[in-house]
Amino acid sequence: MSNPTIAKIRHRLGTWFRHVFTPLWRSKERWAVLAAVVGLVIAWGITVKGFPIGALSVVTHYTIPFGIDGIGPWWVVWLLPTIATLLTILHHLGLAPFVRMRTPRVLPVLHATTVLLNFGIAWAVLLLWFQQSSA
């Protein structure tokens, strides 16, 4: 006795998943999808561990000559992995038509861009965490 509305939603989500993510996973560039996910996991792990929700302030900028010269609310740091996650999702949704068309020159460049973006944001969050812990 399942709800027909839930069954329709499940069917639509399954169809959407098959058309969007299955071609990406079956493509030769699946290593880039995995690397992008690893970058996101690292960024979220550092953010969750190092910057608790509700902290009064966090160090957002540090320079050698002046020391701490930027303090902000906790949610500023949480924006970095959030934006990276949204951009990765949008990137992979927009990449599905290219995978279906099998354009070999475009895919590696687009995948490498996402991987570099995610690891760059993970690196930025790690640096902010080191600044916060040393302050």
C-alpha positions as a printed Julia matrix, in Angstrom:
135×3 Matrix{Float64}:
  0.0    0.0     0.0
  2.31   2.71   -1.22
  1.28   6.24   -1.82
  0.94   6.9    -5.6
  2.38  10.39   -5.22
  5.52   9.05   -3.58
  5.82   6.4    -6.29
  5.62   9.12   -8.98
  8.27  11.2    -7.23
 10.52   8.14   -6.89
 10.06   7.34  -10.58
 10.86  10.91  -11.65
 13.96  11.07   -9.44
 15.15   7.71  -10.78
 14.65   8.83  -14.37
 16.44  12.11  -13.69
 19.34  10.29  -12.0
 19.69   7.85  -14.9
 19.77  10.62  -17.48
 22.12  12.95  -15.61
 24.55  10.97  -13.49
 24.76   7.59  -15.21
 26.42   9.0   -18.38
 28.91  10.89  -16.2
 29.76   7.78  -14.22
 30.18   5.65  -17.34
 32.39   8.19  -19.1
 36.17   7.93  -19.13
 36.45  10.96  -16.87
 34.89   9.32  -13.82
 38.16   9.92  -11.96
 37.41  13.63  -12.14
 33.95  13.15  -10.65
 35.49  11.16   -7.79
 38.25  13.76   -7.3
 35.67  16.56   -7.17
 33.7   14.64   -4.54
 36.89  14.01   -2.52
 37.66  17.75   -2.61
 34.17  18.53   -1.35
 34.42  15.95    1.43
 37.74  17.43    2.56
 36.36  20.99    2.52
 33.21  20.02    4.43
 35.17  17.9     6.92
 37.53  20.76    7.78
 34.65  23.23    7.99
 32.51  21.07   10.26
 35.45  20.15   12.51
 37.13  23.53   12.7
 34.32  26.07   12.61
 31.34  25.26   14.86
 27.96  26.7    14.01
 27.15  29.64   16.23
 30.72  30.71   17.02
 30.84  34.39   17.83
 33.66  35.19   15.43
 36.26  33.49   13.28
 39.53  34.72   11.83
 38.93  35.41    8.16
 42.24  37.03    7.25
 45.79  37.0     8.64
 48.91  38.78    7.41
 52.47  38.44    8.67
 53.17  42.16    9.23
 49.87  42.99   10.96
 48.64  39.67   12.33
 44.89  39.19   12.44
 43.23  41.88   10.38
 39.94  40.24    9.51
 37.32  38.81   11.83
 33.88  37.72   10.7
 30.87  35.61   11.62
 30.99  31.79   11.44
 28.74  31.56    8.38
 31.31  33.32    6.17
 33.56  30.26    6.37
 30.62  27.9     5.79
 29.86  29.72    2.52
 33.03  28.36    0.86
 32.09  24.65    0.81
 28.42  25.5     0.24
 29.23  27.46   -2.9
 31.64  24.73   -4.04
 28.95  22.09   -3.58
 26.38  24.11   -5.53
 28.85  24.84   -8.34
 29.82  21.17   -8.56
 26.2   20.06   -8.78
 25.44  22.68  -11.43
 28.6   21.73  -13.3
 27.71  18.07  -13.45
 24.13  18.83  -14.44
 25.37  21.03  -17.25
 27.96  18.48  -18.27
 25.5   15.67  -18.99
 24.65  16.87  -22.54
 28.37  16.99  -23.42
 28.8   13.42  -22.19
 25.92  12.28  -24.37
 27.35  14.1   -27.4
 30.76  12.53  -26.66
 32.83  15.65  -27.29
 36.25  14.46  -26.15
 38.04  17.81  -26.11
 35.61  19.62  -23.84
 35.14  17.06  -21.08
 38.66  16.88  -19.58
 38.91  20.65  -19.4
 35.54  21.01  -17.69
 36.28  18.19  -15.26
 39.71  19.56  -14.41
 38.17  22.96  -13.72
 35.77  21.47  -11.19
 38.48  19.43   -9.5
 40.76  22.45   -9.19
 37.91  24.58   -7.85
 37.03  22.03   -5.17
 40.59  21.45   -4.02
 41.25  25.2    -4.07
 38.3   25.77   -1.77
 39.4   22.89    0.44
 42.84  24.53    0.65
 41.3   27.91    1.51
 39.2   26.38    4.29
 42.28  24.56    5.62
 44.25  27.83    5.73
 41.38  29.56    7.55
 41.29  26.7    10.05
 45.05  27.03   10.7
 44.6   30.77   11.22
 41.73  30.19   13.62
 43.61  27.56   15.64
 46.78  29.65   15.92
 44.98  32.84   16.96
